Amino acid sequence: MTHTYLATLGGAPDPVFLPIRELPELTRIFLFASPESEKSARSHIEALPIQPTIIHTPDVNDLTLCYQTFRQEILHILETSPPLDTLLCNITGGTKPMSASLMMLATEFQLPMTYIGGTSRDKEGVGIVKTGTEVTLPQQNPWQSLGLLELQRIKFLWDNAHFAAAAELLQTTGQRLDSDLWLTFSQLAKAHAARLRFDFTTAHKTLKLVRRALPDHHSLQEDLGPLRKICETLAKSTSPGAGDPQLLLRELLASSAHAAHQARYEDAAARLYRAIELWAQIHLFEQTRESYWDGKLRYHKNADKSQGAPYPIPDALMESSFLDSIRCRGSYPERLGLSELFLALDALQFKPAQTIAVDILRGRNHSKFLSLSAKRNESILAHGTVSVTEQKFHEMKNTLYQLIPNFPVIAHQEILPPHFQESWLSP
């Protein structure tokens, strides 16, 4: 039911006033006109059951002025109007800049539109509609019917790695458009979101479904296979001797760089800290011949899968002063802390860790490495409430690469898909 009617008024009044007769429930009428078109339509205006509001534009031939004038008025109308579907925009009359402005605004605000055509025109069918042959032709909003507004939002969300929000918008729009392709891309966005939160198993399973649902000829098909393999490998990399721990390290470093790129420095610092820890854990696994995994001493499994004897601890580690504090505890710790990992690697004569081990022994007031780890430990994502600023995060990185010059350098783009392209959603 239409309560508010908006139209552009030109020299031919019939296309503007004809729909009014068919809308008895109208309570408000707004006509965008020039002084001349208002004057020529005076008799039609006075015959209306409701006196319309006339809005003049400074120049009916200037698209920008028409758009600006109409938009200010429409914003005011929307502030005081019932729901949007009770408005109707007639884009037939007026100059082309006037009708184009109203059409653009109807598109922008997703308002219903109509155009008055006809079954007969003068000038051998190419002129104006002959009086008495008018036909009302409702128009679909192309931004709504094609999902164009949503495409712009999806591209922004996707390109800025807000994949969960992009997935939700793709799903709701895909349901409205009844498009399986949009719904498939919603699943793809969910897979990317799962990867960023290190849920590699979900990412791998979802990518498998996406690859099946995506048309064979789609341009992204050739990228999905390798991406799925990466997620599958990453999912396995949390188990001893499986997957590729170095790939997991690269993923962690890239996710730290990504968090910093988004100015989430607390998150970036926490992920960088975990990457340093993982780097040490990987090398301890190798240097102890797989006795330590994830910083923990491993145990054999008995036939009934219960915990059996521990893996052997290398003599160099057993004889080092590093274990003095551990012996005092009466048992080996469940997991070695960050500093303990580097001290253990130093005891095993692992050269890349020796600089940090020497630095740690300088004590909390003088150690660069302990100062680095304190920035994370005192943050809101660890044990404190201290903010990690951009400067503090870069100080962490600089200290790390001073102490371990060959530590991997990974860009944040490594874990991100290509920027979104509208052509992906073309049938």
Helices and strands as residue ranges (DSSP letters): E 4-8, H 14-21, E 28-33, H 35-40, H 42-46, E 53-56, H 63-79, G 84-86, E 87-90, H 96-109, E 113-118, H 122-125, E 134-139, H 142-145, H 148-159, H 163-177, H 180-196, H 200-213, H 221-236, H 245-261, H 265-287, E 292-293, E 296-297, E 299-301, E 307-310, H 315-318, G 321-323, H 324-329, H 338-347, H 351-360, H 368-377, H 390-403, G 412-415, G 422-425
